């Protein structure tokens, strides 16, 4: 189960570049919360706190208990960190989207894949591991959301693969998508393979029509 962390937030009324610039200068990050049964609202959160939360996360989609302060009123909402926008150059958080969820309703989330062990096909036979899916979309109740999905590859040989249908998920968790999708595979290594030129039939000589020069003088 994913760790549930408390995170404080405050409602905000300002919008636009100037307002956001002042917000970030004060060490805050603009955010928004939405959901099927929750009215959308603009929020602000501490840059230090959200960076601390994300630094200990295996993926950016994680559950938090969001304590929203609106003047003298405080409400607690279970929310999924849906999306985090980062600065393209500096490693700072620019914006966070929260999706409010209900404890008794199933949610959809992407859970990071963690490869465990060294495949025999890699260790002994020189193959290479190719990870096709870095995360898996799952459906479950918030209480059952796994923090990470571990895949043991020690028994895999060259040519073997793990498909979505082969992944063992915790009780109450189901994958979403085509079960035939390849999560990872052990491919044969191409290192040191010599390219052999295959001699084919000789190409016929191309005879180009010569340009006839009329040398006749008038």
N, C-alpha and C positions, 0 to 999 in steps of 0.2 A: 504493500500500500504506500502511496505517495505521502511524504511527510506534509502535515498541514501546519502552515506557518502564519502567524499573525502579522498583519501589515497595516499601519495607520494611513489614512487618507483624509483629505479635507475637500469639501466642495469648492468650486471656483466659478466665478461669474465672468471673468475677463476672457477675451478671445482676441485673436489677431497676433501678428508678429511682435508688436511692441509688448503686449501683455506676456507672451510666451518668453520673450527675451528677458524681461524683468524677473519672471518666475525662475528661469534657469540660473540667473545671476544670484538669486537668493538660495540656491542649492536645492531647488525643487524640480520635479519632472512632471509635465502635463500628462494626464491620463483620462480615459473615458471608461465608463462601465455601462453595459447593456445586457439584455437578456429577454427571453420570451415573456417573463412575468415581472420584469423590472424596468422601470422607466430609465431611459438613457440619461446620464448625468456626467458633466465635466468634473474631473477631480485633479488634485495635485498630491504628489507623494514625495517623500524625501529621497533625493538622489542617492544619498549614502545608504539608506535602508534598502532600496530596490537593488542596488549593486551588491549589497551584502547577501540578499536573498538569492540573486542569480549566480553569485560566485560559488554557492554550495549546491546548485542544481545540476542535475545531469542533462536536463533539457529545459527549454524555456517555457513549455506548457506544464504548469504545475498549479496545484490547488493552494489557495491562501484564504485565511479568514480575514476579510477586509473590514476594518473598523472605520466607518465613514463618519467624520465629524462635520456637522452642519450647524454652526452656531453653538447653542447649548444642547443640541440634540445629537445623539450618537446611535448609529445602527450597525449591527454586525451582519455581514453578508458573506456567504461562501461563494468564492469566485475562482474561475480558472484564468490564469494568465494566458490570454489567447494569442497575443502578438506583442513583440518588443521591437521597436525601431531603434537602430544604432546609428551613430554618426559614421559616414563612409570612411573617414580617415582616423579620427580619434575614437578610442574605445569607450564612448560615453553613451548612455541611454537617452534617447530623444523623446520617446513617447511610449506609453504602455496601454494596451487594450485589455480590459477585464471583461470576462463573460460570466455574469451571475448564474449560478446553478442551484438546483434544489437537492437536498440530501436524499430525497426519495425518488428522484428522476434520473434516468441514465443520461450520461454525457458522452460526447465524442472527443477524443484527444489523441495526439501523436506521442508515442512513448519511444524513447531512444533505445536502440539495439546495442547491446554490449557483448562483444565476442570474447568467449572464455576458452583458454587452452590453445594448443598449437596442433593443427591438423596433421595427421600422419602423412597425408599426401604432400604437405609442404615440408615437414621436417625430414622425411625419409626419401621422398621421391622428387623433391625439387619443384613441386607445383607452387601456385600462388593463389592466395585467397582473394576473391573479388566480392566486395560487399555491395550489393545492388540496392538495398533499402537500408538507410541509416536510422529510420524510425518506422514504427508500425502504428497505423490508426486503429484504435480500439473503441469498444463501446462497453460501458459499465456504470455502476453507481459510483458516486464520488468516493465512498468509503473503500471501494475495491480498486481504485486507480493505482496501478503499479508505478513505482518511481523509475524503474528500468526493466528491460526485458533481456535476460541473459541467454545466450546461445552457446552451448558447449560444442566445439568443433573438433575435439581431439580425435574422434573416431572417423572423421571424413577422409576419404582417399581422393586421388585425382579423378575428376569426372563426377564426384558426388556433389549434391546440392541440398540446401534446405529451402523448402517452399513455404509459403505463408500457412498452408494447411498443416505443416509439420511442426509449427511453433507451439510449444507447451505454454499455455497461459494460465495464470492463477484462476482459482474458482471465481465465477461471477464475471469474468472478463472474456469478451469475444472479439475476434479481429473483424475489421471491415475491409472489403475488397475481394478481389479474385484470389481464391485459394491456390491457384496455379502460379501466382507470381513468385519469382525467385528472390529470396531474401539474400542469400549468399551462395557461392559455389567455389569449388576448388578446380582451377583450370591448370592445364599443362603449361609448364614454363617454356618460353620461346628463347630463353637465354642460351647463346652458344649454338643455336641452330643455324646451319649453313644453308644459304639459298642455292638451290640446284637449278641451273638453267635447263629447261626442257627443250631439246632440239625438235623443232617442228618442221613441217615441209618448207622447203625454200620458197621464198617469195618470188613470184614471176617478175622478170625485168619489165619495168614500165617504159614503154617506148613513146616518147613524146613527139608529136608531130612538129617537124621543123618548119619554121617560118620561111616561106618562099619569097625570095627577094627578086622582084622583076628588074632584070638588068637591061631590058630592052630600052634602047634610047629612041625617042621620037625624032 
